[in-house]
Amino acid sequence: MSARRLEYLLLAIGLTGARPALADDKLVCVRAADAAQEQRTAGKFRDARASLHTCAREACPPLVRSDCTQWLSEVEATMPSIVLKAQSARGEDLSDVQVDLDGRRIADKLEGLPIEVDPGPHVLQWRRGGKNARQDIVVHTAEKNRTVTLRIDSADALSAVPASDAPASEHRFRPGAAAWIFAGVAVAGAASFGYFASRGSSEVRDMRSECAGHCEENRVDAAYEKLLIGDISLGAAVVSAGIATYLFWNAATPPKASPAREMSISPVAGGVAENARRTFPFAVSS
């Protein structure tokens, strides 16, 4: 665990004793800052920017706000962007082209405007009329306004497999940063509960044996405050553990397989017949 992340974790634990509304808002800032670090390291610049906007607000603690403001400017400076261009086989510019990036629609038509993307390998898939094809690209950090030309009606496009028949990508267990953040908050909350609940209970037992009914008010308040912090920490730990469990479960659940289609054409008297068959995958237990 990095030194900065440890500071954020200690700050989150310290906030559990603040007023609930204030503590919740500050915890959102701390979690967003921690998530931004992981997203940025993983090359998810767009997600990191969204998290950094959250933790750079005036309502966030000064330490968090200062870090997030600096990181936000660095992410903005290194965020890559591409400009899509489509050309026919004769070199004519085309605009009526739909484009997906890694399975997500990024353009219903081409307008020559830059599109921000995360660095790393990507798969572009275009559609125009009844034709479609894919193109692999690698985008580098800080690469601005890179022109990516899509060759429409080329030999590769004519032989491309329709998108609906393309095999689904292999599912992998990849929990997001939020799952780890909530898991960390659950652990921190449990530790905070154990400490404060134990101290508060110990002080209550001491007062019962030493000054039951006539203990000093500040001594009673101190014990009550520890017990209250322990209860708040326990609630935060339970809620965070539930959310983390849900996020990990979703990451581990594979997508449903789509039915495969097969088509064939066979000669018959007076013409040809088209036969279609759809198969559904199923599991066989041994």
N, C-alpha and C positions, 0 to 999 in steps of 0.2 A: 504494500500500500504506500503511495507517495506521501511525502510530508504534507503537501497541500490538501490531499484528500483526507488525511488524518485530522487536519485542522477543521475541515468542513464537518467531519463526523463528530468531533468534540463540540463544535458549535451547535450542531443539531441536537445533541444530548442536552446541552445547556439550555436550549430554547424550550425544552419540555416543561420547565417550571414557570414559563412566562404565561401571560394571559392567553387563553385558548385561541382567540381570533388573531392576536399578534403572532403567537407561536406558529400557527398554521401558515400564515403568509410568509414568515421568515423561512420555514422549512421548505416551502415551495421554491424559494430562491436557492437554498443550499442544494436541494435535489437537482434543480435545473443546472446549476454550475457543475455538479459532479457528473451528470449525464452528458453535458457538453464536452467534457474532457474525453470521455470514452467514445463519443460519436466522432469527435475530431480525429482521435487516434485511429479509429476504424475507417476513416475516409468518408464518413457520412457528413459532409460539410453542410448540406441543406438542413438536416436535422439538428446539427450543432448550432447553426445560426438561429433557428427557432428557440432552442433552449437558452442561448446566450441573450436573446432579446428579453426573455423572462427574468433572468437573474441580473440584468443590467438596469433594472428599474430603480427609481429613487427609493422605493419601499424596502429594498433589500439591504442587508447589513453592509457597511462600508467596505469591508474586506472582500466580500463576494462581489459587490457591485464594481469595485475597481478591477478585479481580475477579469470579470465578464466583459467589461467595456473594452479592455485591451485585447482580449481574445476575439471579440466580435470584429474589431478592425482588422485583425490578422486573417480571420476567416474570409471576410469580404475581399481582402486583397488577393487571396490565393484561390478563391472560388473559380473553377474553370467554367467556360461557356462555349457552346458550339452554335454555328449558324448552318441550318440545313438548306441544301440546294438540290433540286431535282432536274434532271435533263433527260430528254428523249435520246434515242439512238442517233438522231440527226443533230444533236447538240442544242435543241430548243429547250428553253427554260419552262418548267411546269410548276403550277401552284396547287392544282386540285389533287393533292396527295395527302393521305393520312399516315401519320408516323407514330409508332409506339417505341418507347425506350424501356427495355427490360420488362416488357409486358404492361407498361403504363402509358396511356395515351398522352403525348406531349404536343401534338399538333393535328388539327383537323384539316388544315391547309397551310401551305408554306407562305410566309409573309416576309421572310428575310430578316427576322428579328433574332437576337441572341437568346439562347436557352441555357440556363444554368444547370449544370450536372455535377455529380460527385466525381472525383478522380477515380481512375481504374478502368477495368474492362467493362464494356457494355454491348448489348445487342440491340441494333436498330432493326425494326421491321416496318416496311412501308406497304401501303395498299393503294391501288388506283384501278378503278373499274373492277374487272374480274381477276386482276393479277396482283401478286404480292411476292415479296422476297425479303430476306434478312441480310444484314451486313454487320460484321463485328468491328468494333473500334476500341481503341485504348485512349482514354483522355488523361492528360497529365496535369498535375497541380500547377495552378497559376496560368494555365493555357487559356487565353482569352480570345473569344470570337473566332474559333477555329472553324473553317469552312469544311463541311462534310457533304460531299456530292453523292446523291443517290442516282444510280444509272437505271432509268426506267426503260422497259421494253428491251433490255439486253438479253443475251442468251441465258444468263444466270437467272433472270427474273422469270423467263418463260418456263424454266424447268423447276421452279421453286415449289416446295410442298405447301399446300394451303395451310393457313394458320390453325384452322379447326382440327386438322389431322396431325399436327406436330405433337411429338411426345411430350408429356409433362416433365418438367425438371424434377430431379430427385429431391425428395424432401429431406431436409437436414434439421437437426435440433439446434436452433440458433435463437436462444432467448435474447430479447432486446435489453438495452441498458436499464430500462425501467424495472425489469424483473430483479436485476441485481441490486438496484438502488433500494427498492422496497424490502428486499431480503436483508440488506445491511441495516436499514432503519429498524426492522423487526428485532435483529440481534442487539442493536444499541438500546432499543426500548426495553428489551428483556433484562439487559445488564443494569440499566438505570432503575428499573423496578426492583430488582433484587437488592440493590444497594440502599435506596431510599426507604423501601418498605421495611428492610431489616433494621436500619437505624431508627426509623420512627417507632417501630414496635418496641425496640429495646428501651428507648427513652420513656415510652408510656409505662412499661413495666417498672422502670426505676421510680417514676413518680408515684405509682400506686403503692410501692413499698416504703417510700420516703416521706411523701407529703400529700397523700390522698385527700382531696377535698380542699386543700389550702395551698396548692402549688402556685408559684409565680406565673403571672399571665404570659410573660415573654417566653418562659420555658414551655408552657402548654402550646403556645402558637408555633414555636419552632418544631415541636414534635408533629403537630397537625400539618404543617407545611411539608414536612418530609413524607408523611403518609399520602398527602394529596399529590405530590410529584410522583410518588410511586404508582398511584392509581392511574394518573394521566399517562405515564410511561407504559404501563401494562396495556391500556387501551390502544395506544399507538402501535405497540408491538403486535397485538392481536390483529388489528386492521391491516397493518403492513404485511403481516405473514399471510393473511388471506389473499390480498392482492397479488403478492409474489407467487403464491401457489397457483392462482388462476393464470398468471402470465407464463409461468413455466409449463403449466399443463397445455396451454394453447400452442406454445412453441414445440411441444413434443408430439402434438396430434398431427398425423400426416393428412394431406388433402385427399379428398375422395377421388378415386380413379374414374376417368371418363370412359364411356364405352368406345371401343374401336370399330371403325367402319371399313368394310371391304366391298368393292364394286367390281363386277366383271361383265363382259359383253360376249354373247354367244350367238352364232348364226341360227336362224330359224327360217322356215319357209316364208318367202316374201319379204325378208328383211333381217333385222337383228333384234335380240332381246337383251335388256339390261337387267342384271341381277344385283341386288344389294343385300348385304348381310351385316348385322351389327352384333358384336360379341361383347359380353359384359364380364369383367374380371371378377374372380371370386377366390377366396382362400380355401385351401384344403388342409385339414389338420391330420397329422399322422398319429 
